[in-house]
Amino acid sequence: MTASTAQQGDIYMKNSRRSATLGAAISAVALTGLAVAPAAHADNIKCDISQMKSGYYSVCSRHFGDNHTGRVEIDMTDNSEWRAMAYFNYKTGTVELFNYTDRKIRYILQWKDSSGKAHTSVDQVLTPGNTEDWHMSFRKGTQIGVAVGSTSVGKAAMGSFRAG
């Protein structure tokens, strides 16, 4: 398929796998209202939202150095291969979504403009076994949040990324 592009305020996006129209509507899983913490030089950090159902847990991490990546993930406690995750490279603007579960999982990426208004750039539901990637360009310092989840397992999110 051909790649699609869309212009939204401070962001230019390109989905390399399929075209989609993205609205600015904020959903219940969205990151609006999350406190955006200052960038800490930490590896694993507490997820902003961790409403995991029994048998699941969340993992959030931020890496510095050459890769400048962050990860928001939901894992099944007793199955190391069951996971839904989003990797975000906040230097290059690439977000990769992976659904290695047996259910539909929702992925959201939001950013805040200079006035503090939240905008949704990715709001995607992936079916089991699917992956997708997006390439975006943010202004340096833009606050970015990523959420992964479903009603059946819970949600994990991290709103403390900043574009680099």
C-alpha positions as CSV (number, residue, x, y, z in Angstrom):
1,M,0.0,0.0,0.0
2,T,1.1,3.5,-0.4
3,A,2.0,5.5,2.6
4,S,-0.4,8.2,3.8
5,T,0.4,11.6,5.2
6,A,-1.6,14.1,7.2
7,Q,-0.8,17.5,8.6
8,Q,-2.0,18.4,12.2
9,G,-0.7,21.6,13.8
10,D,2.8,20.9,15.2
11,I,3.1,17.4,13.8
12,Y,3.6,15.7,10.5
13,M,2.7,12.0,10.4
14,K,3.3,9.1,8.1
15,N,1.9,5.6,8.5
16,S,4.1,3.2,6.6
17,R,1.6,0.3,6.6
18,R,-1.8,1.8,5.8
19,S,-3.6,5.1,5.4
20,A,-5.8,6.5,8.2
21,T,-7.5,9.7,9.1
22,L,-6.7,10.8,12.6
23,G,-9.0,13.1,14.5
24,A,-8.2,15.3,17.5
25,A,-10.9,13.7,19.7
26,I,-9.8,12.7,23.1
27,S,-10.9,9.3,24.3
28,A,-11.3,7.7,27.7
29,V,-7.9,6.0,27.4
30,A,-6.3,9.2,26.3
31,L,-3.6,10.9,28.2
32,T,-5.4,14.3,28.8
33,G,-4.9,15.3,32.3
34,L,-1.8,13.3,33.0
35,A,1.0,15.2,34.7
36,V,3.9,15.4,32.4
37,A,6.9,14.7,34.5
38,P,10.4,16.1,33.8
39,A,12.6,13.8,31.9
40,A,14.5,11.7,34.4
41,H,17.6,9.6,33.5
42,A,15.9,6.3,34.5
43,D,15.4,3.0,32.9
44,N,12.3,1.4,34.3
45,I,9.8,4.0,35.7
46,K,6.3,3.8,37.1
47,C,3.6,4.0,34.5
48,D,1.3,7.0,34.9
49,I,-1.8,4.7,34.7
50,S,-1.6,1.2,35.9
51,Q,-5.1,-0.2,36.3
52,M,-4.2,-3.8,35.6
53,K,-6.6,-6.6,36.1
54,S,-5.5,-9.6,38.1
55,G,-2.9,-11.6,36.1
56,Y,-1.4,-8.7,34.2
57,Y,1.2,-6.0,34.9
58,S,2.5,-2.9,33.2
59,V,6.1,-1.9,32.3
60,C,7.2,1.6,31.4
61,S,10.7,2.6,30.6
62,R,12.7,5.4,29.1
63,H,16.2,5.0,27.7
64,F,18.8,7.7,27.0
65,G,22.0,7.6,25.0
66,D,22.0,6.7,21.4
67,N,18.5,5.3,21.1
68,H,16.3,7.7,23.0
69,T,13.4,5.3,23.3
70,G,10.5,4.7,25.6
71,R,8.3,1.7,26.1
72,V,4.8,1.2,27.5
73,E,3.8,-2.4,27.8
74,I,1.2,-4.7,29.3
75,D,2.3,-8.3,30.1
76,M,0.5,-11.4,31.3
77,T,2.0,-12.5,34.7
78,D,2.2,-16.3,33.8
79,N,3.0,-16.1,30.1
80,S,6.2,-14.4,29.1
81,E,5.2,-14.3,25.4
82,W,1.8,-12.5,25.9
83,R,2.4,-8.8,25.6
84,A,1.1,-5.6,24.1
85,M,3.6,-2.9,23.7
86,A,4.4,0.5,22.2
87,Y,8.0,1.6,21.5
88,F,8.5,5.3,21.0
89,N,11.8,6.9,19.8
90,Y,11.4,10.5,20.9
91,K,14.4,11.6,19.0
92,T,13.2,10.3,15.6
93,G,9.5,10.4,16.2
94,T,9.0,6.7,15.3
95,V,6.4,4.7,17.3
96,E,6.1,0.9,16.8
97,L,3.0,-1.0,18.1
98,F,3.1,-4.7,18.8
99,N,0.1,-6.9,19.8
100,Y,1.3,-10.4,20.9
101,T,-1.9,-11.1,22.7
102,D,-5.1,-13.0,22.1
103,R,-7.4,-9.9,22.1
104,K,-7.8,-6.4,20.5
105,I,-5.5,-3.8,22.1
106,R,-5.8,0.0,21.8
107,Y,-2.8,2.2,21.3
108,I,-2.9,6.0,21.7
109,L,-0.2,8.6,21.2
110,Q,-0.9,12.2,22.2
111,W,1.1,15.4,22.3
112,K,0.5,18.9,23.8
113,D,0.8,22.1,21.8
114,S,2.4,25.2,23.2
115,S,-0.9,26.3,24.8
116,G,-1.2,22.9,26.6
117,K,-4.0,21.6,24.4
118,A,-3.8,17.8,23.9
119,H,-3.9,16.4,20.4
120,T,-4.3,12.7,19.4
121,S,-1.9,11.5,16.7
122,V,-2.4,7.8,16.9
123,D,-5.5,6.1,18.1
124,Q,-5.3,2.5,16.8
125,V,-6.8,-0.8,17.7
126,L,-4.6,-3.8,16.7
127,T,-6.0,-7.3,16.4
128,P,-4.0,-10.2,17.8
129,G,-0.7,-10.8,16.2
130,N,-0.5,-7.5,14.4
131,T,2.1,-4.8,14.4
132,E,2.1,-1.3,13.0
133,D,4.6,1.7,12.9
134,W,4.2,5.4,12.5
135,H,6.7,8.1,11.7
136,M,6.2,11.6,13.1
137,S,8.0,14.8,13.5
138,F,7.5,16.9,16.6
139,R,8.9,20.2,17.6
140,K,11.8,19.8,20.1
141,G,10.5,19.8,23.6
142,T,6.9,18.8,22.7
143,Q,5.2,16.8,25.6
144,I,4.2,13.4,24.4
145,G,2.2,10.6,26.0
146,V,1.7,6.9,25.0
147,A,-1.0,4.6,26.3
148,V,-1.7,0.8,25.7
149,G,-4.6,-1.1,26.9
150,S,-8.1,-2.7,26.7
151,T,-11.1,-3.0,29.0
152,S,-10.4,-6.6,29.7
153,V,-6.7,-6.3,30.9
154,G,-6.4,-2.6,32.0
155,K,-4.3,0.3,30.8
156,A,-0.7,1.5,31.1
157,A,0.5,4.9,30.0
158,M,3.4,7.2,30.3
159,G,3.0,11.0,29.7
160,S,6.6,12.0,30.4
161,F,8.2,11.9,27.0
162,R,9.6,15.1,25.3
163,A,10.6,15.3,21.7
164,G,14.3,15.7,21.3
